[in-house]
Amino acid sequence: MRVQLKIVAGELVPGVENVELDLEGGATVREFIELCANRCGGALPSENLFKLMYPLFDGKPVTLDSALTQDGTLHICRIAMGG
């Protein structure tokens, strides 16, 4: 399976912007982000940064614990903060 990662908010995963990797089905969104960071030499997100992520898979909201089971594109956006 081939999944593409697009980081919309670069401060969430420094050093990682656009990555495309072959992946075995069943990896979670969180595991895929960590794998991309490791492969690109980027910084692994802290738990605080994971809390700010709003993942979309092929345009549909998913959670960090959602399993990736098909080809597609994962966008990582930042949760909008208000005040």
A tleap script that builds the chain and sets N, CA, C and O, in Angstrom:
source leaprc.protein.ff14SB
mol = sequence {
  NMET ARG VAL GLN LEU LYS ILE VAL ALA GLY
  GLU LEU VAL PRO GLY VAL GLU ASN VAL GLU
  LEU ASP LEU GLU GLY GLY ALA THR VAL ARG
  GLU PHE ILE GLU LEU CYS ALA ASN ARG CYS
  GLY GLY ALA LEU PRO SER GLU ASN LEU PHE
  LYS LEU MET TYR PRO LEU PHE ASP GLY LYS
  PRO VAL THR LEU ASP SER ALA LEU THR GLN
  ASP GLY THR LEU HIE ILE CYS ARG ILE ALA
  MET GLY CGLY
}
set mol.1.N position { 0.852 -1.160 0.000 }
set mol.1.CA position { 0.000 0.000 0.000 }
set mol.1.C position { 0.902 1.228 0.000 }
set mol.1.O position { 1.953 1.226 0.641 }
set mol.2.N position { 0.504 2.259 -0.703 }
set mol.2.CA position { 1.292 3.483 -0.790 }
set mol.2.C position { 0.490 4.623 -0.156 }
set mol.2.O position { -0.646 4.897 -0.544 }
set mol.3.N position { 1.115 5.282 0.834 }
set mol.3.CA position { 0.475 6.403 1.513 }
set mol.3.C position { 1.375 7.611 1.382 }
set mol.3.O position { 2.589 7.520 1.565 }
set mol.4.N position { 0.773 8.743 1.063 }
set mol.4.CA position { 1.496 10.002 0.965 }
set mol.4.C position { 1.136 10.840 2.182 }
set mol.4.O position { -0.033 10.933 2.558 }
set mol.5.N position { 2.139 11.448 2.792 }
set mol.5.CA position { 1.946 12.321 3.948 }
set mol.5.C position { 2.211 13.745 3.521 }
set mol.5.O position { 3.252 14.038 2.933 }
set mol.6.N position { 1.275 14.639 3.811 }
set mol.6.CA position { 1.455 16.063 3.546 }
set mol.6.C position { 1.227 16.800 4.861 }
set mol.6.O position { 0.151 16.736 5.456 }
set mol.7.N position { 2.258 17.491 5.289 }
set mol.7.CA position { 2.179 18.247 6.535 }
set mol.7.C position { 1.785 19.677 6.186 }
set mol.7.O position { 2.555 20.392 5.545 }
set mol.8.N position { 0.607 20.095 6.596 }
set mol.8.CA position { 0.127 21.441 6.309 }
set mol.8.C position { 0.716 22.431 7.314 }
set mol.8.O position { 1.000 23.573 6.954 }
set mol.9.N position { 0.900 22.018 8.547 }
set mol.9.CA position { 1.458 22.863 9.600 }
set mol.9.C position { 2.844 22.327 9.953 }
set mol.9.O position { 2.975 21.425 10.780 }
set mol.10.N position { 3.876 22.886 9.319 }
set mol.10.CA position { 5.235 22.372 9.434 }
set mol.10.C position { 5.807 22.340 10.834 }
set mol.10.O position { 6.716 21.558 11.114 }
set mol.11.N position { 5.285 23.186 11.727 }
set mol.11.CA position { 5.825 23.199 13.090 }
set mol.11.C position { 5.446 21.940 13.868 }
set mol.11.O position { 6.028 21.676 14.920 }
set mol.12.N position { 4.497 21.168 13.380 }
set mol.12.CA position { 4.082 19.961 14.092 }
set mol.12.C position { 5.071 18.816 13.925 }
set mol.12.O position { 5.267 18.026 14.848 }
set mol.13.N position { 5.688 18.722 12.765 }
set mol.13.CA position { 6.687 17.679 12.516 }
set mol.13.C position { 7.854 18.327 11.773 }
set mol.13.O position { 7.973 18.171 10.558 }
set mol.14.N position { 8.721 19.055 12.492 }
set mol.14.CA position { 9.831 19.759 11.839 }
set mol.14.C position { 10.708 18.820 11.008 }
set mol.14.O position { 11.081 17.736 11.458 }
set mol.15.N position { 11.027 19.254 9.796 }
set mol.15.CA position { 11.884 18.470 8.920 }
set mol.15.C position { 11.126 17.526 8.006 }
set mol.15.O position { 11.731 16.856 7.170 }
set mol.16.N position { 9.806 17.465 8.152 }
set mol.16.CA position { 8.988 16.584 7.321 }
set mol.16.C position { 7.894 17.426 6.680 }
set mol.16.O position { 7.138 18.100 7.379 }
set mol.17.N position { 7.806 17.390 5.351 }
set mol.17.CA position { 6.740 18.125 4.671 }
set mol.17.C position { 5.898 17.194 3.816 }
set mol.17.O position { 4.725 16.965 4.111 }
set mol.18.N position { 6.486 16.662 2.765 }
set mol.18.CA position { 5.771 15.751 1.871 }
set mol.18.C position { 6.583 14.479 1.718 }
set mol.18.O position { 7.732 14.515 1.277 }
set mol.19.N position { 5.989 13.361 2.080 }
set mol.19.CA position { 6.662 12.068 2.031 }
set mol.19.C position { 5.689 11.064 1.430 }
set mol.19.O position { 4.490 11.111 1.702 }
set mol.20.N position { 6.207 10.160 0.615 }
set mol.20.CA position { 5.384 9.071 0.101 }
set mol.20.C position { 6.125 7.775 0.385 }
set mol.20.O position { 7.278 7.608 -0.012 }
set mol.21.N position { 5.454 6.858 1.076 }
set mol.21.CA position { 6.083 5.600 1.485 }
set mol.21.C position { 5.168 4.420 1.201 }
set mol.21.O position { 3.943 4.534 1.233 }
set mol.22.N position { 5.799 3.284 0.923 }
set mol.22.CA position { 5.051 2.032 0.895 }
set mol.22.C position { 4.909 1.582 2.339 }
set mol.22.O position { 5.854 1.666 3.124 }
set mol.23.N position { 3.740 1.113 2.673 }
set mol.23.CA position { 3.429 0.804 4.058 }
set mol.23.C position { 2.605 -0.474 4.107 }
set mol.23.O position { 1.748 -0.699 3.253 }
set mol.24.N position { 2.861 -1.298 5.091 }
set mol.24.CA position { 2.023 -2.468 5.286 }
set mol.24.C position { 0.739 -2.011 5.955 }
set mol.24.O position { 0.764 -1.159 6.843 }
set mol.25.N position { -0.371 -2.572 5.533 }
set mol.25.CA position { -1.664 -2.193 6.086 }
set mol.25.C position { -1.751 -2.429 7.577 }
set mol.25.O position { -1.161 -3.370 8.107 }
set mol.26.N position { -2.486 -1.572 8.244 }
set mol.26.CA position { -2.716 -1.729 9.670 }
set mol.26.C position { -1.943 -0.775 10.546 }
set mol.26.O position { -2.249 -0.651 11.731 }
set mol.27.N position { -0.937 -0.088 9.997 }
set mol.27.CA position { -0.214 0.905 10.793 }
set mol.27.C position { -1.157 2.049 11.126 }
set mol.27.O position { -2.007 2.415 10.314 }
set mol.28.N position { -1.011 2.607 12.302 }
set mol.28.CA position { -1.865 3.732 12.679 }
set mol.28.C position { -1.305 5.031 12.098 }
set mol.28.O position { -0.159 5.090 11.653 }
set mol.29.N position { -2.127 6.048 12.113 }
set mol.29.CA position { -1.707 7.368 11.649 }
set mol.29.C position { -0.482 7.825 12.445 }
set mol.29.O position { 0.487 8.317 11.867 }
set mol.30.N position { -0.527 7.665 13.759 }
set mol.30.CA position { 0.595 8.061 14.629 }
set mol.30.C position { 1.878 7.316 14.237 }
set mol.30.O position { 2.941 7.928 14.130 }
set mol.31.N position { 1.780 6.005 14.023 }
set mol.31.CA position { 2.950 5.205 13.640 }
set mol.31.C position { 3.505 5.650 12.289 }
set mol.31.O position { 4.720 5.694 12.096 }
set mol.32.N position { 2.615 5.979 11.359 }
set mol.32.CA position { 3.048 6.434 10.036 }
set mol.32.C position { 3.778 7.773 10.137 }
set mol.32.O position { 4.798 7.964 9.473 }
set mol.33.N position { 3.285 8.688 10.941 }
set mol.33.CA position { 3.949 9.981 11.127 }
set mol.33.C position { 5.337 9.768 11.720 }
set mol.33.O position { 6.306 10.382 11.273 }
set mol.34.N position { 5.436 8.900 12.723 }
set mol.34.CA position { 6.730 8.619 13.345 }
set mol.34.C position { 7.690 7.969 12.354 }
set mol.34.O position { 8.875 8.303 12.337 }
set mol.35.N position { 7.199 7.046 11.531 }
set mol.35.CA position { 8.022 6.399 10.514 }
set mol.35.C position { 8.551 7.432 9.519 }
set mol.35.O position { 9.730 7.405 9.167 }
set mol.36.N position { 7.695 8.334 9.069 }
set mol.36.CA position { 8.116 9.384 8.133 }
set mol.36.C position { 9.175 10.285 8.763 }
set mol.36.O position { 10.156 10.637 8.108 }
set mol.37.N position { 8.988 10.655 10.008 }
set mol.37.CA position { 9.971 11.500 10.694 }
set mol.37.C position { 11.312 10.781 10.780 }
set mol.37.O position { 12.355 11.388 10.540 }
set mol.38.N position { 11.294 9.500 11.119 }
set mol.38.CA position { 12.541 8.726 11.204 }
set mol.38.C position { 13.229 8.625 9.852 }
set mol.38.O position { 14.443 8.805 9.764 }
set mol.39.N position { 12.478 8.342 8.804 }
set mol.39.CA position { 13.055 8.182 7.458 }
set mol.39.C position { 13.611 9.486 6.912 }
set mol.39.O position { 14.593 9.476 6.170 }
set mol.40.N position { 12.997 10.606 7.268 }
set mol.40.CA position { 13.419 11.910 6.726 }
set mol.40.C position { 14.430 12.614 7.623 }
set mol.40.O position { 14.946 13.673 7.264 }
set mol.41.N position { 14.714 12.041 8.774 }
set mol.41.CA position { 15.616 12.706 9.708 }
set mol.41.C position { 14.963 13.887 10.400 }
set mol.41.O position { 15.645 14.764 10.930 }
set mol.42.N position { 13.631 13.906 10.392 }
set mol.42.CA position { 12.903 14.983 11.055 }
set mol.42.C position { 12.753 14.705 12.534 }
set mol.42.O position { 13.119 13.638 13.028 }
set mol.43.N position { 12.212 15.675 13.221 }
set mol.43.CA position { 12.003 15.544 14.660 }
set mol.43.C position { 10.746 14.727 14.929 }
set mol.43.O position { 9.713 14.942 14.295 }
set mol.44.N position { 10.833 13.794 15.865 }
set mol.44.CA position { 9.645 13.058 16.276 }
set mol.44.C position { 8.755 14.007 17.071 }
set mol.44.O position { 9.238 14.717 17.953 }
set mol.45.N position { 7.468 14.023 16.768 }
set mol.45.CA position { 6.575 14.915 17.503 }
set mol.45.C position { 6.467 14.518 18.970 }
set mol.45.O position { 6.464 13.335 19.310 }
set mol.46.N position { 6.380 15.517 19.821 }
set mol.46.CA position { 6.135 15.255 21.238 }
set mol.46.C position { 4.646 14.978 21.414 }
set mol.46.O position { 3.849 15.223 20.509 }
set mol.47.N position { 4.284 14.473 22.566 }
set mol.47.CA position { 2.868 14.193 22.831 }
set mol.47.C position { 2.050 15.474 22.757 }
set mol.47.O position { 0.900 15.447 22.318 }
set mol.48.N position { 2.628 16.600 23.182 }
set mol.48.CA position { 1.922 17.882 23.096 }
set mol.48.C position { 1.648 18.272 21.650 }
set mol.48.O position { 0.589 18.823 21.350 }
set mol.49.N position { 2.593 17.990 20.746 }
set mol.49.CA position { 2.371 18.305 19.335 }
set mol.49.C position { 1.344 17.365 18.712 }
set mol.49.O position { 0.538 17.792 17.885 }
set mol.50.N position { 1.363 16.089 19.101 }
set mol.50.CA position { 0.350 15.163 18.593 }
set mol.50.C position { -1.053 15.661 18.949 }
set mol.50.O position { -1.991 15.487 18.171 }
set mol.51.N position { -1.195 16.280 20.124 }
set mol.51.CA position { -2.502 16.785 20.560 }
set mol.51.C position { -3.001 17.923 19.675 }
set mol.51.O position { -4.203 18.186 19.632 }
set mol.52.N position { -2.108 18.592 18.978 }
set mol.52.CA position { -2.489 19.711 18.113 }
set mol.52.C position { -2.785 19.290 16.681 }
set mol.52.O position { -3.176 20.120 15.860 }
set mol.53.N position { -2.604 18.008 16.373 }
set mol.53.CA position { -2.782 17.528 15.000 }
set mol.53.C position { -4.236 17.206 14.700 }
set mol.53.O position { -4.961 16.647 15.522 }
set mol.54.N position { -4.631 17.580 13.496 }
set mol.54.CA position { -5.952 17.234 12.967 }
set mol.54.C position { -5.719 16.466 11.676 }
set mol.54.O position { -5.549 17.080 10.622 }
set mol.55.N position { -5.707 15.118 11.732 }
set mol.55.CA position { -5.403 14.327 10.537 }
set mol.55.C position { -6.624 14.117 9.645 }
set mol.55.O position { -7.737 13.897 10.123 }
set mol.56.N position { -6.385 14.191 8.344 }
set mol.56.CA position { -7.403 13.897 7.333 }
set mol.56.C position { -6.827 12.850 6.393 }
set mol.56.O position { -5.704 13.002 5.913 }
set mol.57.N position { -7.580 11.792 6.126 }
set mol.57.CA position { -7.137 10.780 5.168 }
set mol.57.C position { -8.084 10.834 3.984 }
set mol.57.O position { -9.283 10.582 4.106 }
set mol.58.N position { -7.518 11.167 2.842 }
set mol.58.CA position { -8.311 11.380 1.624 }
set mol.58.C position { -9.478 12.329 1.888 }
set mol.58.O position { -10.594 12.119 1.414 }
set mol.59.N position { -9.183 13.388 2.664 }
set mol.59.CA position { -10.157 14.440 2.921 }
set mol.59.C position { -11.152 14.169 4.029 }
set mol.59.O position { -12.011 15.007 4.303 }
set mol.60.N position { -11.056 13.012 4.675 }
set mol.60.CA position { -11.991 12.669 5.746 }
set mol.60.C position { -11.264 12.630 7.085 }
set mol.60.O position { -10.160 12.093 7.171 }
set mol.61.N position { -11.872 13.198 8.138 }
set mol.61.CA position { -11.231 13.180 9.460 }
set mol.61.C position { -10.981 11.759 9.955 }
set mol.61.O position { -11.836 10.882 9.828 }
set mol.62.N position { -9.804 11.550 10.518 }
set mol.62.CA position { -9.433 10.302 11.174 }
set mol.62.C position { -8.776 10.665 12.500 }
set mol.62.O position { -8.506 11.836 12.766 }
set mol.63.N position { -8.524 9.667 13.320 }
set mol.63.CA position { -7.813 9.907 14.573 }
set mol.63.C position { -6.371 9.427 14.433 }
set mol.63.O position { -6.023 8.755 13.461 }
set mol.64.N position { -5.555 9.769 15.389 }
set mol.64.CA position { -4.166 9.305 15.388 }
set mol.64.C position { -4.083 7.792 15.550 }
set mol.64.O position { -3.075 7.186 15.188 }
set mol.65.N position { -5.127 7.182 16.088 }
set mol.65.CA position { -5.150 5.736 16.299 }
set mol.65.C position { -5.851 4.979 15.173 }
set mol.65.O position { -5.976 3.756 15.234 }
set mol.66.N position { -6.308 5.694 14.148 }
set mol.66.CA position { -6.947 5.036 13.000 }
set mol.66.C position { -5.919 4.227 12.227 }
set mol.66.O position { -4.789 4.672 12.023 }
set mol.67.N position { -6.319 3.032 11.799 }
set mol.67.CA position { -5.440 2.180 10.996 }
set mol.67.C position { -5.524 2.594 9.531 }
set mol.67.O position { -6.606 2.863 9.008 }
set mol.68.N position { -4.373 2.640 8.883 }
set mol.68.CA position { -4.307 2.933 7.456 }
set mol.68.C position { -4.387 1.604 6.719 }
set mol.68.O position { -3.525 0.744 6.898 }
set mol.69.N position { -5.417 1.427 5.890 }
set mol.69.CA position { -5.650 0.142 5.258 }
set mol.69.C position { -5.732 0.215 3.740 }
set mol.69.O position { -5.986 -0.798 3.088 }
set mol.70.N position { -5.520 1.397 3.168 }
set mol.70.CA position { -5.606 1.539 1.717 }
set mol.70.C position { -4.697 2.668 1.255 }
set mol.70.O position { -4.265 3.500 2.052 }
set mol.71.N position { -4.412 2.687 -0.049 }
set mol.71.CA position { -3.637 3.781 -0.625 }
set mol.71.C position { -4.375 5.090 -0.382 }
set mol.71.O position { -5.605 5.127 -0.348 }
set mol.72.N position { -3.614 6.155 -0.214 }
set mol.72.CA position { -4.261 7.451 -0.058 }
set mol.72.C position { -3.292 8.514 0.389 }
set mol.72.O position { -2.081 8.304 0.450 }
set mol.73.N position { -3.866 9.676 0.704 }
set mol.73.CA position { -3.076 10.815 1.148 }
set mol.73.C position { -3.520 11.221 2.543 }
set mol.73.O position { -4.707 11.417 2.805 }
set mol.74.N position { -2.547 11.343 3.429 }
set mol.74.CA position { -2.786 11.776 4.801 }
set mol.74.C position { -2.314 13.211 4.936 }
set mol.74.O position { -1.133 13.499 4.741 }
set mol.75.N position { -3.221 14.110 5.266 }
set mol.75.CA position { -2.868 15.497 5.532 }
set mol.75.C position { -2.860 15.700 7.040 }
set mol.75.O position { -3.761 15.248 7.746 }
set mol.76.N position { -1.844 16.376 7.516 }
set mol.76.CA position { -1.782 16.730 8.932 }
set mol.76.C position { -1.940 18.238 9.040 }
set mol.76.O position { -1.064 19.005 8.643 }
set mol.77.N position { -3.080 18.642 9.589 }
set mol.77.CA position { -3.366 20.054 9.790 }
set mol.77.C position { -3.247 20.349 11.284 }
set mol.77.O position { -3.156 19.443 12.112 }
set mol.78.N position { -3.250 21.622 11.598 }
set mol.78.CA position { -3.182 22.046 12.991 }
set mol.78.C position { -4.602 22.336 13.449 }
set mol.78.O position { -5.388 22.938 12.718 }
set mol.79.N position { -4.926 21.905 14.659 }
set mol.79.CA position { -6.231 22.232 15.228 }
set mol.79.C position { -6.298 23.742 15.350 }
set mol.79.O position { -5.357 24.372 15.831 }
set mol.80.N position { -7.402 24.323 14.917 }
set mol.80.CA position { -7.592 25.769 15.028 }
set mol.80.C position { -7.784 26.129 16.493 }
set mol.80.O position { -8.594 25.530 17.200 }
set mol.81.N position { -7.036 27.101 16.920 }
set mol.81.CA position { -7.127 27.550 18.307 }
set mol.81.C position { -7.819 28.919 18.322 }
set mol.81.O position { -7.479 29.806 17.538 }
set mol.82.N position { -8.751 29.069 19.186 }
set mol.82.CA position { -9.472 30.341 19.292 }
set mol.82.C position { -9.155 31.048 20.591 }
set mol.82.O position { -8.490 30.500 21.470 }
set mol.83.N position { -9.624 32.235 20.697 }
set mol.83.CA position { -9.364 32.958 21.946 }
set mol.83.C position { -10.216 34.174 22.061 }
set mol.83.O position { -10.127 34.899 23.051 }
savepdb mol mol.pdb
quit
